[in-house]
């Protein structure tokens, strides 16, 4: 009976407390494939600073779910290794993208991928991204990613980017692959 209970406990633990199986993708900056409509003047992408904290709380926080609530802790402008890219459209924030300039000190340390991080020099982790529902499908993520790759490559010498995609979001996987991201085995 004791062995039976132990097996049930182990089974339940593995189903409840195991990290989700993400798909890890990598991009070499020079392989970034994108095409943007340069005439889009309705939206502006920029790096957030502490002056934007109130706008983030007013415009974006009301749209957050549990996953975004977790990432609120990283919207801390005291850390130089984390950047928050914002997109403003019609005077309202509609998107944010967290970027960890050093993948080795990012939340990737809490994943199964941590064992592989030593081989990733000059690599940034593209963390959580969020677009309010009314603006999804408008290529905002592509515009923000273009700016991220350009800034981090030019200003910080970053040559590689890592992103995680949940298997329940096949559209996201295809999107990143079209941009040149490759699945990491």
C-alpha angles and dihedrals in degrees: 000000000000091000091049092052090047091054092049091048092050091048093050092045091052091051098044106034104033118112113254113259104251126190109238117213131187133198130194104217094230090057095056107131116201143138121196134189098244091196094068102119096160095083134048126199120205143151113264125233134181090282088068097054095096092048091050091052093047101040105031111022094068088062096050125114128195094288093054090044088062091054094052087088090065094054086090114131094198093078116084093196094064125069126188115205115201134194120208122195124180091354093304130102108244103167145026132187121191116214126190107204091206115044089197092067097039133098086275084087087074094055135075087258092072091092090062097046095091089071093055110086119174090013128145126202115226100215131186119343126191134185122183110250096247090059100045116120093031096107092251092135091054091050092049094045090051090055093045094051092045095047097044093044095046101035104030105026093242111162102174137043130199126200132177122221124192112231089234089069106065090161090061091050092052091045093055092043091054087055092055102267114144128207112253113223 
